Structure formats: C-alpha cells, structure tokens
Amino acid sequence: MNFSEVEKARSLLRDYLSPTRLISAPSLSDLSGADVYLKLENENPTGSFKVRGALNALACRGRRGRLEGVVTSSTGNHGAGVAYAARQFNLPAAIFLPVNPIR
C-alpha cells in the first residue's frame, strides 16, 4: 500500500466513521519521556479498528463490479467489522465462527 492508497482509504472512511479520538496518557508520557496518546478505536461502531479495513476492502472491491455478498470466518472483531461494512453497503453477509466445544 502506498501513500496515495492510504489517502483514498482515509477519504472513503470519512463517509462512514467519525475521526478516532486521541487522549493524552500522562503516566505513559512520564515513563517514556515522550508525549504519548491513546487512540480510542474502541469508540468505533464495532468496538475495534477492524471496521476500517472491512469498509475499505468492500468499497475497493465494489468499484471493480457489483458484489453479491460477502463471506468471512472470524473469532470476533474481524467478523463484526465485515458485518458492519456489509450493512453499510446493503450486502448480505455470512460470518462463520469456529466451534470450540467445552470439555
């Protein structure tokens, strides 16, 4: 990925997500001797940064032709991001989760 592609993704994401809030982390700044900030990705609609990649991937793929839907496998945040992105693009989505039997 080059800088131009990053800028395209940033422009696209602006239509779907609010800017991610930064907060200062004084104790980490004191420990490191540098200004440290925390990027609060947990404030995104799905609670993680994964939604950014999912939105960008579906938008980029959609530019190459009509999508019928999306299928993925995930144990959590990735699946939530893909489900959210599919909903934004009005696409059906199937998210497969692994089965972990309790022993």
Number of C-alpha atoms within 10 A of each C-alpha: 5 6 8 9 10 11 11 12 18 15 12 16 18 10 8 14 14 11 13 14 13 12 11 12 12 13 11 14 13 11 10 10 9 10 13 17 14 12 13 15 18 12 14 18 15 18 14 17 19 18 26 21 16 20 24 18 14 19 18 14 11 13 9 8 8 8 14 10 13 15 13 13 13 14 12 12 15 21 23 20 24 28 23 19 24 21 13 12 14 11 15 13 18 14 16 12 12 8 7 6 5 4 3
